[in-house]
């Protein structure tokens, strides 16, 4: 799935990275806990989150996410947008709640990450 398709499916606004809409995304994940993203994120991930601050951009960059989608109509501040642009990380914003956004992407063929089973 391309970022252009993600944009269209989620009726998303592109906040930065307009020139990268042909990039491919193979799998997605969603979390507001950046510690979970650091623990389970993988390069190439399409990350969906409601955490609209510079920390989400930094975390996405560390795991080498393909792009970051803010849910619930959230948008980061200008500092975050500028940091994402410098790091080559496309940012999108959708009005959909996280559950609906993930469901729409999954319904349209985007697979999720499989995490290891929790240890007791």
C-alpha positions, -999 to 999 in steps of 0.1 A, spaced: 0 0 0 14 35 -8 12 65 14 -11 80 -12 -35 51 -7 -32 56 31 -40 92 27 -71 84 6 -84 56 28 -80 77 59 -91 110 42 -59 123 58 -42 157 55 -5 156 47 14 177 72 48 170 56 63 146 31 40 154 2 68 143 -22 68 108 -7 33 96 -14 45 68 -36 65 52 -8 53 17 0 40 6 34 40 -31 42 26 -31 78 11 -9 104 10 -5 141 -8 18 166 1 30 200 0 61 222 28 45 244 61 54 228 78 28 251 57 1 233 67 15 199 104 14 209 99 -22 222 80 -36 192 84 -11 163 103 -21 132 118 -3 102 91 5 76 62 6 101 33 29 94 27 43 130 -7 55 141 -9 75 173 -28 101 191 4 114 208 9 146 188 42 159 201 79 160 192 84 127 211 63 108 187 84 121 158 117 112 176 104 77 184 92 71 149 126 82 136 145 59 160 126 28 148 129 40 112 91 42 107 80 48 71 54 74 82 34 87 111 -4 91 112 -20 112 139 -55 101 147 -85 119 162 -77 150 141 -46 157 162 -18 177 147 17 183 162 32 217 167 54 234 141 86 221 159 75 185 154 66 191 117 100 207 111 118 179 128 99 153 108 107 171 75 144 172 84 143 135 91 124 126 60 94 113 79 60 119 63 33 131 87 -4 127 82 -35 136 102 -69 119 101 -101 127 119 -108 90 125 -104 74 159 -75 50 162 -97 19 161 -115 30 130 -83 41 112 -66 8 119 -97 -11 108 -99 8 75 -63 2 67 -66 -35 76 -98 -39 56 -79 -25 26 -50 -49 29 -25 -34 53 -11 -61 76 -1 -55 113 30 -65 132 29 -98 151 45 -93 185 60 -121 206 37 -136 232 37 -120 266 59 -138 291 44 -147 325 
